[in-house]
Amino acid sequence: MIRPPVFIGDKGTNETYVLDPITKHVVEAWYPTYACYGMAVRPGGGWIYEATYNTFSMNGAIREYAGCASVDLTPFNTFSTGGNYPTFPVITPDCSQIYVTNSGSDDVSVIDIETTTATAIIPVGETPWGAAIIPDASKVYVANKGDNNVSVINTVSNTVIKTIAGGTKPWGVAVNPGGTKAYVANSGSGTVSVIDINSDNVIVTIPVGSAPHWLACTPDGNYVYVTNSGSSTVSIIDTGTDDVIQTIQVESNPEGIAAFPDGNEVYVATDSTVNVINTSDYSVSVVPMPESDIPWLSHELIPLVIADSTSRFAGRITSGSAPVVNALIRIAQAG
């Protein structure tokens, strides 16, 4: 399998980077993307959705991954969520809808992907931030940073069916692949709350590092990796026992995190680099981001997402240093 690309949003320089996971080099930088907090890649590749301050922009920079790559450095569509300060998007497994937290208006927008219009706006708690959808797409879990709780949305009725009290300042949410547990990072209390999906109750609270922000579940569902922004570490939780089994030192202010589809690596966005954790021995390699062309802007990497295993980064054609738009790249590809 040719490995899918890694996307990193930079709030400081207003850029989005495309990282080749084989060479561990940035191959594209898109500008401007504006204050990107959350990103989502459509399953199968082809579209990446970025939440911005006042609009929700859909960047179609890599149009196709299976056997060819087409590069377009500008967003091809921008649409409103109907809310204020959209923060974090999640895509339904059937690619029909996007649920977006609007941290400025305390609600969640439901966007029809085909029409790019909001079909529902759901009131939740104060300052909704991270969110996750369970595998059968029946529920969305929303961390309300200002209310210290989690809203559970029924995706059929698009209403909140339960509000779960948790830790202080809940930030990010991750659901295990089996759809049995939701993990919520509580930034203010340095813990992770584990919610049982069937009962929607907190079943255990796990101490981690300082200011945990985002989480990623490994593809096999055995581990959850948590970025601790305040202590510059990543905690590894064994999902069988819900205990921390390892704490890894990374570079300053780790934020976005994602596990590679083969489970061999976990990628972490820090202030100005991407740290790559080898899941077999917990060693860390560092990938620097390119310097901005605007000298007074400094890096502030926040979101990091990886395309799914059906998306294959084949490469690109360039003329000099510039990409050739809509160039077809023909390669022999295994898998």
Secondary structure, DSSP 8 states (H G I E B T S, - for coil): -----EEEEETTTTEEEEEETTTTEEEEEE----S---EEE-TTSS-EEEE-SSSEEEE-SB---SS---B--S-SEEE--SSSSEEEEEE-TTSSEEEEEETTTTEEEEEETTTTEEEEEEE-SSSEEEEEE-TTSSEEEEEETTTTEEEEEETTTTEEEEEEE-SSSEEEEEE-TTSSEEEEEETTTTEEEEEETTTTEEEEEEE-SSSEEEEEE-TTSSEEEEEETTTTEEEEEETTTTEEEEEEE-SSS---EEE-TTSSEEEEE-SSEEEEEETTT--EEEEE----SSTT----EEEEEE--TT-------EETTEE-TT---------
